[in-house]
Amino acid sequence: MSNVGALIKGRALNLSDGVYLERADQREPIMEEYLRALIARLPQLKSRKARLRRFVADANAAEPSVQVLDDAGLVADLRISCIAMRQEGFTDKLLARAFAVVREASRRTLGMRHHDVQMIGGWALLHGMIAEMETGEGKTLVATLAACTAAAAGAAVHVITVNDYLASRDAEQNGPLFSFFGLRVGVVGEGMSPDQRRAEYAAEVVYVSNKEIVFDYLKDRIATGGALATHYRLRSLYRAGQQPNLLLRGLHVAIVDEADSILIDEARTPLIISETIPDEHGGELYHTAIELAGRLVRGEHFDITAHREVWIKAAGEQFMRELTADLTGVWTSTLWRRELLEKALTALYCYQRDQHYIIAEGKIQIVDEFSGRVMEDRSWERGLHQMIEAKEDCEISGQRKTLSRMTYQRFLGRYLLLCGMTGTAQEVMPELRRIYDLEVFKIPTHVPSKRKRLPNRCWLTDAERWQAVAERAVELSRGGKAVLIGTRSVEASERLSGYFNERDIAHAVLNARQDKGEAETVAQAGQPGRITIATNMAGRGTDIRLAKEVMEKGGLHVILTEFHESARVDRQLFGRCARQGQPGSVEALVSLEDELFLRFAPLLHGVALRAVRQGRTVPPRLLSLLVDFAQIMAERHNAGIRMSTIKQDRKLQSLLAFSGTPT
């Protein structure tokens, strides 16, 4: 393999070329992290803009000489540039020529020519940045510039997406371009055997979801006893022919699609590989805990905070002692009793069916609140999953023993070159710089946006809101528009669907329970008069193709029915319309009963409630203030959870390092 250390010139590497190349964990002073976050808030330098103008001009100037080359000539030209990159790194001169070649090959194989702003996006990726591009600006095509160039230069490139559907779609769409240069394309997805995964990871460019690649990396760590990189290569020198057959080739280059979702939203909890162990207590313990917890009275015996944390009061402690007086075993222990009932109360009051999880084939399946998708083979820790199974009268699964764990922050930090793309990074720019040392680079749009933002409207109750949504959707549908209605949960989507069914309103539903025909549902969502109800599954990465008649009627209309904790998720939904200069419109029709307002802005919610009860609607400025404040508080809360995850991970690393265990 080529000298990847030279290829990624300028990166702080401490590993040379070899088996399972990756970056070692780097622990930096906390003040340096805060300084990076501060720097992230500073405006971009004008000198860089001038540099990029020269870069694009050089790429465009090379285009005529590239266009006259035959296919073999294009392949040879890129190979020459990449040989030079192995010695000099990603210089502007070499990248301009390489990108011009890839652009011409894309025109011949995919029928798509990269715009100038997409060339800038590719430049940002290979300089270790997050390229922030408006939705519909062609991020998938931008990734091909960086992936082709880095792979041709000898690096193993992982294009990491948020789900298997997008990984498979993007690999199929861009496959002809990679094949043109003799680069193999791999796709790793759920249900593949180890041998299949190994074969796919052997390709030069691999499309894979974030969860799949982290779990495969953890499997490699288990196979090597936690010793990868330096430890593994030293071991290979002395035990030739006795090494486990690993899945990955190493962590060279990661291009993260929907970067804020994976780097920020998904980073709240670590990923864990575990094995089932016998539960000495059996399912009866959890059923008893749920039954006892159901007797406690909220407000009298316990409270639940706005952040879904259970606090048992003194009266609750006394009541628990009375309830368990005749029980034996763990119930005689004060600590065990308290922990079990806290878990049971959490299961009863903090986790709701069809919002946080669904039941499929008699099993609890967790729903990712940010993507709206089922998280296959995932479970909650420390008995919470079993408590929820008892609550729903499902078969109680066994307890789990952790074999290996990894946070996204630590895993992605091990790539020699980490970069990404998203349409929504501004709100988390300081956190991306602080935790990952990733700069967010704003890419200008190719054409001005024609998206129309209509005023937000708010009703007192959920019932009033759903009626208004139905009436609005029918009105727009009859006018020839396509309508996409976004909901926060499976429950809300099915409740609205039931409302439509009662009134014989034709529509389609896309959620975690009804995801088998996702591609077909998305394909039909842009047809005249079509109404589609969807959870966040119709957010990131979904490209709804509009019929000509819909374009003439004003394009796709998006209705947001409940604001999310992150404004970025709202913007992703709005970004389904008015893509690439197309017409489109968005509006929010919400209710004062929405969870976001109640949890994160109770005082402002009370003010808005009084305004509505006095016979008036919520004033637009007050509604905007309510939404903005609630989302800021929610983001702050979630950022705290992520920082807590990082601190716990660092503490665990220190303990393992002290004991001599590789981490």
N, C-alpha and C positions, 0 to 999 in steps of 0.2 A: 504494500500500500504506500501511497505517497507520503511525504513529510507533512502531515497535517499541522504540526507545530509551526512550520513556516507559512503554510497556507493561511492560517488565522493569525497572521503577523500582528503584533501589537497587543494581543490578549495576554493576560497574566497567567501563563501556563507553567506548571511545574512537572509536567509529564512529557516525555518524548514519544515518538512514534512507537507503536507496539500493540500488544494484545489488549483488547478492551480499553481503548484510550478514553479517558474521561478526566475532568478537572477534579482535583481534590477539594474537599470542603475547606472554605476559607472563613475564618471567624474574624470580623473586623470590629474595631472599637465602636461603641454605640454612638459616640459623637460624630463619627464619620458617616454613619447612616443618616443621622439627622441633618448633617451638612448637605448630603446628596439630595435629601427631600427639599431642602431650602433652595438649592440650585435649580431643581426641577421647576420651580415657580418663576424663574427668570425668563424673559423673552428670548426667542431664538435670535442668534447673531445674524446681522445682515451679511457678514462676510460669507456665511454658509450659503445664503441664497445666491450670491454671485458665483460661488463655486459650483452650485448645482446648475445654474444657467449655462456655465461653460461645459459641464458634464453632458447635459442634454444636447447642447450644440455639437459637441464632439461625436456623440452617438448618431445624431441626425446627419452629420457630415460624412460619417462612415457608411451610411445606408446605401448610396448609389453604388459604391464599390462592392458591397455585400450582395446586392440584388442581382448582379451579373454572374455570381458564382453558381455553379450547379450544386446539387445536394451534397456530393462528396466534398466539394470545395468548402461548403459551409461547415461540415463536420471537421475538416482539417483546420480551418481557420479558428474554430473554437478551441481545438486541441492545442494549437500554438499559443493562444492567449492563456490557457490554463496552465501550461507548462511554465510560463513566465510568472504566473501568480504563485506557484509553489515556492518561488525564490523571493519575489517582491511583495507578495500579499495582494490585497484587493485595492490596487491603486486606481484612481479615477480613469487614467488613460486605458488601462487594461480592461476595466469594467465597461467603459463606453464601447469598446470594440466588441467585447463578448456579448453585451446586451443587444447591440445592433444585429449580431448574428442570430441570437435566440429570437429576436423579434421577427426577423425574416423567416426563420424556420417555423415560427408560430403562424405566420400568415399563410405559409404553404400547407401546413398540416392541419391546423385548427380553423383556418379562415378568419383569424383574429390577429390584428396588429396592435401591439402595445402602444398606448398613447404616451405622450411625453411625461404626464404626471405619474403614470404607472412605472416608467423608467426610474423616476425619482424614488418611488416606493421600493423598487428592487434595490436601489443604492442604499436606502436606509436600512433594509434588512441585512445586507452584507456588512454593514457597519455596526451591527449589534444594537439596533434601535427597534422601537415599536412604531410602525407606520400607521398613523391614524388617518383612515380614509373614510369618507362618507359612504353610507350603505349604497350599493349599486354601482360603485366605482370600479369594480372588477378586481377585488383582492385575490380571488382564486387565480387569476391570470398573472397578477404581480408575483405571486409565489413561484411561478415557473421560471422567472428570470433568475432569482436567487438559487432555486433548487437545481436548475440545469447547470449553472455556472459552478456552484460549489461541488456538485456531484462529478462533473467533468474534471474538476481539479483534484479529485480523489477522496473527497470526504463522504462519509455515510450521512445522508440527509434524511431527517425525520420531519415530515409535515404533519403536525399534531392538530387534530380537529376536535370538536366537542362531542361527536358521536360517530358511530359506525356508518350511518347513512351518508353523512357528508364525506367521510373518508373514502367510501366506495364510489360515490358520485364524482368527486374531484379527481380521483385516480383514473377513472374511466374517461372523463372528459379530457384530461391533460395527457393521457397515456401516449397518444400518437406523437406528441412533441418530444417526449423523453426518448421514445423508441427511435425517432429520427437520428438522435445523437448516439444511439447504441447503449442507452442507459436503461436498465431494467427498472420497472415500477412494481413495488409490492404493496399489498393491502392486507392489513391485519385486522381481524374482526372477531366478534364473539363466536364461540363454538369451534374454533380452529384447534386442531391437535398441536402438540409441541413440535412435531416434525413439520407441519404446515407453517407454523409461525416462524420456525427457524429458516425455512426456505424463503419466506416473504421478507424477513429481515435481512437476508443476504443481498437483496436488491440494492441498487445505488440510491434510489429514492423510495421511501416508504411512507404511505399514508396510513395513519393510525389514530385512534381516539386517545385522549389523554389517560383515561382509566386503563385501557388495554396496555399501553406501553409502561405505565408505572408498575402495574402488577407483573408484567413480564420481567421488568428489571428486578423486582423483589424476588421473583422466582430464581433468577440468576444468582442473587445474593445468597439465597437459601442453599442453592446447589454448591456454592463455593465456601459455605460457612461464613458468609458475610465479607469475604475477602475478594474485592475486585481491584482493578487498576494496579497500583504498585504491588500490593500483596499478592494478587493473582499472578502477575507476570514473574515475580520472584519465585513463586511456587512452581510455575511452569518450567523454569530453568532446571529444577531439580527433580521434577516428576513428569518428564516428557512421556506422553502417551497415556497418562493417567488422569487427564483433566476432564471435568464434566463437559458435556456438549451444551454450551450456552445458547440462549435464544438470540440475544443482541450481539452486534459487532463492537459495541461501544457507544459513547455519547459524543458525537462529533458536532453536528449542526442541527439545531431544532428551529423550525419555522412554525410558530404557534399561531394558528388561525383563531379568531375571536379571543385574542390574547387576554383581555381584561376578565373574561369569563373564567378562563383556566388559571391565570396567574393570581386573580383576586377572589372571585366568587367561589371557586372550587377549593381554595386554599384554607377554608375554615376548619376542615377536619383532616387528619392524616389518613393515608390509605394503608390498610392492614391486610396481610395474608394470615389466616388463622386456620386451625384445625379443630374439629369437634371433639370434645372430651366428655366423658360420662358425667352427668349431673347427679351428684349424690342426693340432692333434695327432690328431684323429679318435678313434674309439672304441677303437682298439688300445691307446692309452696307459692307459686305465682298466682294460681287461682285464689288461694286463701288471701294473699296480699291484695288482690283486686277487690275481693269481696269486702274485706275490712276497710280498705280505703274508700269504698263507696258509701260507708256509713259516716265518714267525717264530713262536717259541714263547712263549706267555704265561707270565710269571713269569721267564723267562730273558732274553728279548729286549725285552719291554715289559710294562707294567702298565696296568690300567684302574682308575681311581679309583671311589669310590662314586658320584661324580657324572657318570660316563660320560665321563671325559676320558682320552685315551691319552697315556701317558708312555713314550717310547722310551729304553731304558737304553744305557749305553756299549757293552755287548755287542751290542745291537741295531744300533747305529750301525755297528759293525765288520762285522756280518753283512750289513747292507744294502750296504756298499761291496763286499763279496765277491760278493753276488748280482748286482750291477749292473755288475761290472767289464767285461763284454763288451758292454754296451749303450751306445748313443750318444745324442745329442740332450740332452733335459732331464735324463736320468739321470746325466749327468756333473756336474751341479750339485748340490752338497751340500744347498742350501736347497730346491731343487725336489724332490730325492729324498726328503728328510725330510717335506716337506709332502704329497707324493703318498702315501707309505706311511702317514702318520698318518691321512689321509682314508680310505684303503683299510681300515686297521684299525678305524677308527670305523664304517665301513659294515658290516664283518664282525661286529663284536662288540657294538656299541652300539645298532644299529637292527635290530629283529627283524620278520620277516614276520608278518602277522596280529596284530601288536601296535602297531607304529609306522606300518605301511603295509600295504596289500593290493595285489595285482596284478589289474587288471581290463582285459580286452581287450589284454593284453600291455604295459600301462603301469603304472608305479609311481604309486599314489595314496596320499597322506599321510592318516593317520587322526588326528583331533584326540583326544588322550587325555582331555580334559575332557568333550567332548560325545559321543565315540564315533562321530562322523560323518566321512565322507570330506570332505577339504578340496579342493574342485574347483579345478583349474588352479593349484595351489600346488606349489612345488618348493623343495628345500633349496638353499642358496647355496654358492658357491665350490667347485663340483665334487663336493660330497657326493652330490647327486642322481644324477649320472652314475656315480659309484662304486657306488651301490646298484643302478642299472640293470645295470652290468657284473656285479655279484655275482649278480643274479637272471637273468642272460643275457637281458635285455630289450634292445630297440633303444635305442641311446645317443642321447639328445636333445642338441640343440646347447647351447652355452654361452649364458648370459643376460647382457645388458647392462642395467643399471638405468636406467630413464627417470625414475622418480619414486618416492619412498619417504616413508612417514609412520608414526609410531608412534600407537597408539591414544591414548596420553596427550596427544599434541600435537593430534591431530584433534579429540577430544572437548572439549578445553580451548578450542577455538575457537567453540563454541556460546555464544550469548548467555545461554541458560539451560540448564543441564545438571542433570538429576535422574534418578532411577531407582528400581527396585523389586527386591527379592529376598527370599528367605526365609532367606538365610545371609550376613550381613554382619558379625556381631559380631567374628569372628576377624581381619578385615582392616580394622576400623574406623580404626585410626591411619593405615594406608597410604592409605585413601580420603581422609582429611582432609589428609594431608601432600601428596599428589600432585595431587589434584583439588579440594581445598578443599571437599569434600562431607561434610556431617554425616550420620551415620546416625541415623535416628529410629525407635525401636522402636514398632510399632503393636500395641496389645493385640488379642487374639483375640476374635472375635464369640461363639464358644462354646468351652468348655473342651475340650482335646484328650483323646481316649480311646485314644491310641496306647499299646500295651503293649510295653515294651522287655524282651525276654528276655535271659538271660545270654549273653555271648560264649563260644564254645567253640573250642578250637584243637587241631589234630592235628599229628602229626610230619611226615607227607608229604602231597603233593598227592593221591596216589591215595586215601589214607584220607579226606581232606577231601571229594573228589568222591563217594565212596561214601556218606558221611554226608549230604551234600546231597541225593543221589538218594533215599535212604531217608526223609529228613525230608519232602521234597517229595511223595512218594507217600503218606506217612502223612497229611499235611494235605489233599491232594487228595481222598483217599478219604473224608475227613471233611466234604467239601462246601465247603472253602475254595478261594479262588483264590490262586495262589502266583506271586509274581514273584521270579525269581532274578537278582541283579545280578552281572555279571562285569566285570573291568577291561579285557579285550581281546577282539578277534574270535577269537583262538586259543583262549582259555579258554572262550568261549561255544560254539564248535564242538566243542571237546573234550568238554565236558559234554553237548552234544547227542548226540554219538556214543555216549557212555556210556548215555544214555537210550534211544537207538535199539537198542543191543545188548540191552536189557532190555524192549523193546516198551513203553516208557513214552510215552504221547502227550504232545506238548508243541509249543510254537511258539518260533521263534527270531527275535530282532530285533537285527541288528548292521549294520555298515557295508556288508557284502557282501549282506545280505538285508534291504534297506530299502524295496523297492518297495511292499510292502503294509503300510507302517507304520501307517496310519490304521486298517486292518482288524484288524491284530494288537493294537493298543491297545484297540480297541473290544471285542474278544473276551476281553481279559485279565481282565475282572472277572466272568466267567461261572463257575458252580459247577464245581469240580474242574479248572479250567483251570491249566496250568503254562506259564509264559512265561519263557524264558531271554533276557536282554537285556544289552547293554553299557550305557554311560552314555546311550545314545540314549533310554532309558526313564526318564531322570532329569528334568532341568529341563523344565518346561512340560507334562509329560505328565499328563493327567487321566484316570484309569482309572475308568470308571463301573461301579459294582457292581450285580449282580443282587440282587433282594430276598432270594433264598435265601442268597446269600453274606453279606449283612448279618446275617441271622439266625444264621449259623454263626460269627460273629466277624470278618467282613470280610476284606480282603486281607492276606495274610501275605507280608512281604518278607524274603528271605534274602540277606544280603551275603556273598559268597564270598571277597572280598579287600579289605582296607582300602586306600583311595586315599591319595595323598600329601597331599591336603587333606581335613580332616574335613568341610569344607563340601560336598564332593561326596558323601560318605557320607550326610550329613543330607538332601541333595536326594533320594537314592534312598529313604531311610526315609520321606520326605515324600510318597511316592506312596500311602501308606496312611493311614487315619484322618484323612481330610480333612473339614473342615466338620462336626466332631462325630461322624463315622462311626466305627464300631469298626475296629480293625486292630492288627496286631502285627508286630514286627521282631526279627531276631536276626542275629548274625554267626557264620558257620561258616568258620574260616580255617585256614591251614596255616603251620607254621614255615618252610616253603620259599618263602613269599611274598617278592617282591622288596623291598617296603617295609622289612621287618625287616632283611634282609641288607644293604641299602644304607645305611640311616640309623640303625640301632641295633644294630650288630654285637656289642657287649659284652653288652647286655641279651638279645640273641638267644641268645648262648652260654649264659647263665644259664638261660633257658627251655629250651634244648635239653637241658642236663644234667638238668633236672627231669623231662622227658618220658622220657629214656633210663633213668632210675632207676625207671621203672615207674609214674610218677605223671603226672597231667595238669598242664598249666600252671596254677598257682594264679590265681584270678580277679584278685587285686590285681596280681600280676606281669604278667598279660596286659594289663590296663588300662594299667599303667605302660609296657609295651613299645609299645603302640599310640600312647599319648599322646606319648611321647618321640620316636618315629619320625616322627610327623606334624608335631610342632613343628620338628624338624630339617629335614624336607622343605620345610615352608613357609618356613623361614628361608633355605634354599638357593634356592628359587624367587623369594623376595623379592629376594635378591641379584642374580639374573639380571635381574629387572625394573628394578632400580636401575641396573644396568650398561647396559641398553638406553636408559634415560633419559639417562644421562651421555654415552653415545656420540652420541645424537641431539642433545643440547645442544652437544657439541663440533662436530658437523657443521654445526649452525646457525651457530655462531660463525664457522667457516671460510667458509661461504657468504656470510654477512653481510659479512665482511671483503673478500671478492672482489666484492661488489656484486650477488650473485645472490639473487633473492627466494627465501624459504624458506616 
